[in-house]
Amino acid sequence: MSRRRWNPGLVLGLVLLGMLVLTAVLGPILFDGDTLGTRAASPSGEHWLGTDATGHDMLARSLVATRLTLMMAAGATAIAVVLGIVFGTGVWLMGPRARGLCLRVIDAMVAFPGLLLALVVAAVLGAGGSSAVVAIGLAVIPYFARFTANLAAKVSQQEYVSTARLLGVGNTRIALRHLLPNMAEPLLVLTASTFAQSLTAISALSFVGLGVQSPDYDWGKLLNEALPSLLAGRAYQMAGPAVLIVVAGLAAVLVGDGLAAAANPRAARKKPASVETPASTAEPRAEYLVDVQDLSIRTGDTELVKGISFGVKHGEIVGIVGESGSGKTLTAMALARLLPEGLSSSAARMSLGDLDLLGAVPPRVLAESVSLVYQDPGTTFNPALRMGTQLTSVLRTHKRLGARAARQRMLDALRAVHLTRPELRLRQHPHELSGGMRQRAMIAAALATEPRLIIADEPTTALDVTVQAEILRELKRVNAHLGTSIVFISHDIGVVRALCDRVLVMYHGEIVEELVTFDSASHEYTKALLAATPSIEPNKELSHG
Amino acid sequence: MTTVDSPAAVAVPRQPGRSLWLRFAVRRLTSLVAIFVALLVVAFLIVHLIPGDPAVGLAGANADRADVERLRHELGLDLPIWHQFLNYAGNVFSGHLGTSFQYRQPVETIVFNRLPFTATIALAGIVVVLLIAIPLGMLVGVLTRGGRRSWLDTVFGMITGFLDSVPGYVMASFLVVVFALGIGLVPLFPPAYAPRFGAASYVLPVAAIAIGPICTISRVVRRETAVVLEEDYMRTARGWRLPSLTRHLKWALPNLLTSTLTLSGLVLTGMIGGAVIIESVFGLPGLGSGIIKAILDRDYPVIQGMVIVIGMIAALVNLLVDVLLGLIDSRTLGGQHV
């Protein structure tokens, strides 16, 4: 097990649990729950929580009942954990067909309220404490088995398990030596929450009269006896068992959450982005449409982009190349005003034509100025919405078009980027389109607002080489026909070279070189990048997928 | 990997949605039938798993030997076990669930008199849970995104964590003390004694079974919101400069709902169990108090009938969740959750 971090929840949970166990051990020794006093007495110095209808001190009885309650919960948990783990790992060691069948049966049982199974068991065994333990223990088994089977599936995909199998290690040995030790931590967390669930469930059975029978009593039974007094206006009689049940539940939840959090500590929280500098201070450079001067991007104290300046002319395609982490995407996102949470930027000037990108810009103006095309790992479109809904929303929002007009415009745009069967595509969900189709749709959406600048962030990286070439051709065509300026970001110098008029090479947050032709490369890093590219002809030589 | 996007390579059925739903319906109907048969077997086995001779158990403590033998023959307990099962199944299919030992009444009458109470609080509870938990969790998720307002995160976690560990029946007792006895705001059950209150009598039972699941599910929604807000498609929507309301309600919500419903299906079916227990607190004459009384009375035909009916309600709630999921995202219809 990894280093354990003590969080306050875990400590509090363990303290509460420790107190309950202590009460369970000492309660029946120190207190007497059977002495009779005044009947149905109100809380007083003598009886802190009053007495019940037959005159038992409620506080003493609640504390004494702790032992039986915890022991029954522990019993049910033991049944559930042992049999659940046996079934769960057993299922995983079966052949594929039997495993599939068993998993489906377990799934069906998990989808049922466990209480129903518990009631069936109680019906067969009759009402009573031990039958409640068996009933709840059995009812929890499917959950535990399912969870164990899931874990086993995950662990058995690890290489050391397949290696062990190849070496001829037997099933039992694999389960004992490889599967179980690696599942110990999550199973421990589940055991903690199972304990809490069994406790409240057994108490529930006792509460409705199916669990512990007189003269024995657990918390649930005490609540059951107190129910008539509740309606008679003596609610305090419920206080003891009710509070203890809640404390036990809380302790188990805290321990469970705490163990889970300790095993998987959350990533350090980011600070929200700070406000950007109010307006551009540096003088504009007339030859550029996009004018960026002294742009810095930082997270906390780390400077990720270090005061870079560049420009993009009207109708120009500018490439930004560099390895991952060089700051090229951040630069583009700052320009599009889409920096992720936790990052802040500052610049002497960042403008697009007469639009100052450092000041406040209304969303519509921004939409009509800059559009983006992202890399397509299959997640850039919303999986839950049809393509038509997503694509037309741009037009409906910014061009204030009705549903039908927006659809018509989008169909035209999709035809313009050569997407096949556009009517069908609008009815489909993103996963029904190929990466190339989605990328064409993305370009069409980017063009919908007739922007002056398109920022394409690695738009072809996830695509096949042939599709890659088609998408590049599409961008080139947009640039040639509409005169839209493009900032093209890539780590692939071959692609950039084929497409761009001018290339900025970024390295460690700085622009180290600006090139019009690659023959003039002088910086060491650019030379290294070029040397790593197999040939000048990207379409023929880039054979990787 | 990505496919080549030439028209020939893309074989998409003309009506992808319709055939998906058809297959979904066929598969789910089959599984409903399978669940029904399984419940039938379980209900049948209850009588045969009772320790000792079922006829002696069924006849009760006061029966003499002749009574037991008469009962054995009457109930067909002297037939081979598969024959008994077929008889039982045949009776159930023709709508006869047997006769209650206790009330000398057909079980189906008892079940259908009690069904409305349980169905009302369980279904109303589920609706209330979804209507409160999803907006609440999403609101907290949006407000605390990226580590903002960490105090809200902590307070939300503490309150929901605490309420979550209060079992429904304790919550029910508490609500009765505070609202019905203390403030007198809402009436207690049974409405049979006070019919003029009607719907108001359901407020406390529904609240009692809903508060715990609201906490569980709103925590799930809050966590899922944090995940969804970081997704690429949310960045796409921001890049298209869509208004914040559109982004959250139209872009994020459907994705939240799929994962939330997938994760909370169990919680929702579990609420049926909660409804069964809670009825005792409010003296609600529903299936829950009915089956518990039947178990205590060893009234086996009633137990059998109620196990089948409660089980089928759970199966229908499961189905309802999956239909909702399918309506939101047709990909889930394939049976593999996303």
Interface residues (C-beta under 8 A of the other chain):
Chain A: A108 V110 A111 F112 P113 G114 L115 L116 L119 V120 A122 A123 V124 L125 G126 A127 A196 T200 S203 A204 F207 V208 G209 L210 L223 L227 L230 L231 G233 A235 M238 A242 I245 V246 G249 L250 A252 V253 L254 D257 R269 K270 K271 P272 A336 L338 E341 G342 P363 R364 L366 A367 S371 L372 Y374 D376 P377 T379 T380 F381 N382 P383 A384 L385 T389 S393 V394 T397 H398 T420 R421 L424 Q428 H429 H431 E432 L433 S434 G435 G436 M437 R440 M442 A445 A462 L463 D464 T466 V467 G545
Chain B: M1 T2 T3 V4 D5 S6 P7 A9 V10 V12 P16 S31 A34 I35 A38 V42 I46 L49 I50 P51 R145 G146 G147 R148 S150 G161 F162 D164 S165 V166 P167 Y169 V170 S173 F174 V176 V177 L181 L188 E231 D232 Y233 R235 T236 A237 R238 G239 W240 R241 L242 P243 T246 K250 W251 P254 N255 T258 G265 L266 T269 G270 I272 G273 G274 V276 I277 S280 V281 S289 I291 I292 A294 I295 L296 R298 Y300 I303 V307 I310 G311 A314 A315 N318 I328 D329 S330 R331 V338
